C-alpha cells in the first residue's frame, strides 16, 4: 500500500481536485479512525469513531466551513464502524453485535442495548454494516473471513435480516465477499451495496461492484465474480456463474469501495447534474502494482436507475509519487445538501459544498 503522509492544510485542501465551483475543507479533525456516518437529531452529524470505540456528534461551527466541535454521545462500544438512525434509536454495527441506543434531540443517549449478538468477530473483513430497510427490518452485512475460500460459517460473505428488536434473523443474500456500503435507494426503495472483489487475479480483475439486494439472491463469491467471471480456483465446475446476480455498476478493480450515499432530487445545494447521483468513497488499493482509488466517485442516475459509468468527483488524495494524503471511507449527504466524507487514516471529516452567490 502507498505510504500515508499527514500534510493536511488547516482549513482547506488545495491538493484535492473537484468540479468547477465546488469547495472542500476539513470539517472535523482529531477523531480516531472515523468510519461511517449518519444524520442524527436536529441534523447533527454522527460518526462511528472506531478507534475510540465510541460514537461522536459533530456540532458545526459558524460559518459552515469552521471546524466542528466533537462531543462523545456513546462510549464503551466494541469496534463500531457503521450507524443508522431510525425511530429515535441509533443503531450501531459493532465487531460481533448490533447495538442500539435511544438518542434524544439533546443528544443524550440511553443505555446501550445489544439486540443482535454472536456475529462472527474479526477475520479478514471485520466490519459489520447495519441498515434499517424500507420494510422496517434490520439488515446486517458481514464480510468473508478470507480473500477467497469456501466459508463454513453461513453468516460470512452474506447479508442477514432481522426484526427491529433483533429477533428472527435469517439469511437474506449470499455470495457477497465484502459488501461494506449499504443504503436504501430513495427512488425505488431497493437496498444497494458496494462490494469489494477478491485479490490476486491481476491489477484489473475482477472489477469492484454495486449491487441491488434481492431476497435469497446469490452473488457468486467465491466461484464467480462480478456476475460473469469464473474464479480460477473455485469456479472450475460447469456454469459457475449460472444464477448469479448481475452488478448494477462495475468499477476499477482494487479501488475498495466503502460508503455510498444517494443524492436525492429534492436536495439543491449541488448543481443539477450532480443531483440524482450515487456518491461512493474509494478507500484505495493495497496490492495493485499501480495504486488506484483514494477518491470519491459519482454514478449518474435517472429515476433511481444507473444512467452512466462511475466518474471521478473528488480526487487528489493519491499523489503522483505514490504517497497518500487521505483514504475516504464514508460519505453522507448533509441536511443542506452538501457532502461529508470521512477519512479513517488521517482522522478527519471533510466537507464538500458548491459555492454559489451568498454561500462562501
N, C-alpha and C positions, 0 to 999 in steps of 0.2 A: 504494500500500500504506500502511496506517496507520503512524504514527510509533512506533518502538520506544523504550521507556524502560528504565531499569535499576534501578528501585526494588525490588529483591528483598530481603525480610527475611532476616536471618541464618540462622534455623533453621526457621522456619515460614512459611506463606503464607496469611495470614488473608483475602486477597482471592480465593482460589480456593474455588469452591463445589463441594462433594461431597455425596453422600447422607449422611443421618444416621449417625454412628458412624465415618465414615472420616476419616482424617487425612492430611496431606501435609507433607513437609519437603524441604529441599534436601539431597540425599544426597551430592552431589559438586559442587564449583564449580571455576572456574579452568581448565576444559577449553577446547578450541579447535575450535569447530564440531562438536560431537559429533552423530553421526547414528544409525545402527542399532547394536544391542547384541546380545549373546548370552551365555549362561551357559557359563563355561569350567570347567576343572578345579577340583574341590572347591567348586563352587558360586559361584566368583568371577565378578563381572560384568565382561565385556569390552566395550569401547566403541571404535567406529571414530572416532578423533579426527581428523576430516577436515582441519581447518586446520593441523594439525601433521604430516600425512602419517604417522600412527602409529596403533597400537592400544594402548590403556591398560587395565590391570587396576585395578579399584577395590576396595581392601581395606577391608572395613567396620570402623568403629569400634565402641565399646561404650558405651552401649546402641545398638540398631539405628538410632536417629534421629541419631546423631552423624555429622558429615560424614566421608565416607570419604577414605582416602589414595589418591593416584593413583600408579601405577607403570607406566612405559612397558615394554611387552613386545616390540613390533615397531616398528621405525622405518624411515625411508628408503623409504616407500611413495609411490605416486602417486595422490593423490585417493581415499583409501579411504572408502567410505561404507556398506558392508554386510559382515556377518560371519555365518559359520555354523560350528559345531563338530561334527566327526564323526570317529570312529575315531582320536582322538589328534591330528588335524590341525585347525588353524584355517584356514578358507577366507575369503578377503578379496576383495571386489569393488572393484577399482581403476578408474581412468578408462578404460583401454584394455585391461585384462587381468584375469584371475582368478589370484590368488596363493594359495599355501598354505604353512604352516609347521607343523612338529611342535611341539606345546606340551605340556610335561610337567606333572606335578602341582605341581612347584615353580615353574611359570610361566616356566621357561626355554625360550625359543623357538629352534628350529633356523634354518637358513638359509632365506631367502625363495626359494621356487620358483614361477616364473610358468608355470603349466601351460596357460593359455589366453591367447594374445596376439593382437594385431591387431584387437581390437574397436574399433569407431568411437569416437573420442575427442571430448569436448566436445559442442558443439551445444546446442540449447535445453534438452534434458534430458540432463545429463551424468553422472548417477549410474548405477552398474551394480550390480544386486542379484543376489546369489548365494545359492543354497539347495541343500542336499543333499536330494534327494527320497526318498520311501519305497522307491523302486526302486534306491537306491544309485547314482544318476546326479546330475550337476551340472546345475542349472537356472540360466540367466542371463537376466535381464530387462534390455532396453536400450530406452530411450525414443526417441521420434521426434526428428528434428533441427529440428522446426518446430512451429508451432501446428497447422496443417492443410496438408497437401501430399501429393503422390504421391512417396513415398520411392523413391530409386534404389538404396539400399543395403538388401539383404534382412535385415541384422542389426537395422535400426532398427524401432521400434514392434513388437517381437516378443520372444518367449522362445525361447531355444535350449537344447538339451540335449546333454550330453557324458558320456563315460565319466569315472570318478573320476580318471583320470590326465590328463584334458583332451583325449583323443583322440575322433575320430569325432563331431564336432559336427554337428548337423542342426537345421533349423527345427522347432520344436515347436508354436508358436502364433503367429498374426499378427493385425494389426489392433488392437493394444493401444497406445494413444497413449503412455501412460507408466505402466506397471504397476510402481510403486515398491515397494510392500509385497508380500511373497511368503512364505507359511508353509504348513506341512502341517497339515491338519485331523486331529486325533488320533483322531477317531471313524471316519472313512471313508477316511483316508489320501489324500484329494484334496489338490491344491495350490490354495490360494485366493490371489487377488491383489487389491490395491486398484488402481484405475485412475483417472487424472486426465483429465477431459474437456477438450475444446477450449475456447478463449476466444472472445469476441466474437460470441456468439449470444444475448446478453442475460444479465440477472442470474440467471436461474433455469433456463437451458437450456445444454447438456444436464446431467443430473444426474451426480454422481460415482458410481462403481460399485464393487462387489465381484463378482468372477467366480470360478468354478472353472475351472481349466485343463483342456482336453481336447487330446489329441494330434491335430494338424492342425486345431485349432479356428480359426475365423475370427471375430474380434471386431469387425469392421466398419470401423474407422478407416482412411481418412478419409471414406468415403462414408456411413457410418451410425454413429450414436452411441447408446449405452445400449440397443442391441438393436432399437430401433424408430423412431429419429429421423433422417430423411434429412438429410445435410449440404446447406446451401443452395448450395454451390459444387460439391462433388464427388459429390453424391447425386442428380444430375439424370437418371440413366438409369432404365430400367424396374426396379422392385423392388430398390432399392439395399440394403434390409435383408434380402433373402432369404438364408437360410442362415447368418445371423449368430447367434452365441451370445447368449443372454439373460442379463442380470445376475441374481445372487442377491439383491443389495441395491442400491437406489438411494438416494442421499443428496443433500443440498443442493449445488447447483452451486457451483463455485469454492471449495469447502472445502479442497481439496488433501489428500486422504487419503494418508498415507505409511505408516508402520509399522503392523502389525497383530499381535495376539497372541491365541491361543486360551487361555481359562482352563479348564483341564481339570477333569473332575468329581472327580478324586481330590485336588485342591488344596482346602484347607479354611480358609485364612486369611480369605477373604471369606465373608460370609453366603450362604446357599443361592441366593437369587435372583440373585446376582452371579457365581455359578459357571456353568459351561456357557454362557459368553458369549464373544463375539468383541470385543476391545477394539481401537479404531482411533484413531491420532493424526491430528488435523486440523491441518495446518501453517498454514492460513489463506489467505484470498483476497488478491489484489494488484490486481485491476482491477474489482471489483464496486462498484457505486455505494454500497451499504451493506455494509460489511465483514462477513464471515462466517468461521466456522471458529475456529481458535486454541483448540482444546479437545480433549478425549478423549471419544469416544462408545463405547457398548456396543451390541452386537446380540445379543439373546437367542437361544439355540439350544436345540433339543431333539433328542437323539440325533445331534448334529452337523449338523442342518439348521436353516435360518433359521426362527425362530419368531415374529418380530416385527420392526418397523422399528428403525432406529438411535435410541437415546436418549442424551441428554446424561449424562455421568458426571462429568467434571471440567471446569468452566468458570471463567471469570473472568479469563483472560489478555487478552481483548478488553474494554477499558474502554468505558463509555458515551460518553465523549468521542472515541472512535475511536483512542485510544492503545493500545499493545500492551505487555504485560509478559512475554510469552513466546510461543514458537512450538513446540508439540510436534512432534517428528519421529519418534522411535522409541518403541516400547512393548514391554516384555518382562516375563514373569512370573518372579518370583524363586523360588528353591527352596522358600522358606517360604510361597509363595502370595501374597505382596504384589506390588506392581507398580512397575516402574521406567519412567520416562518421560524421554526426552532432549529437550533444548531447544537447538537449534543456533544460536539468536540470542543467548541470554544465557549460553550455555556452561556449563550446569548439567545435572545429572541429578536429577530429582525422585523421591521415594519415597512411594508411596501404600499405606496399610495400613488395616486395620479394627481399631479399638480394642475389645478385649474384656477381660474380667477377667484380670488378670495380664499384659496387653500394653499398655504405656503409651508 
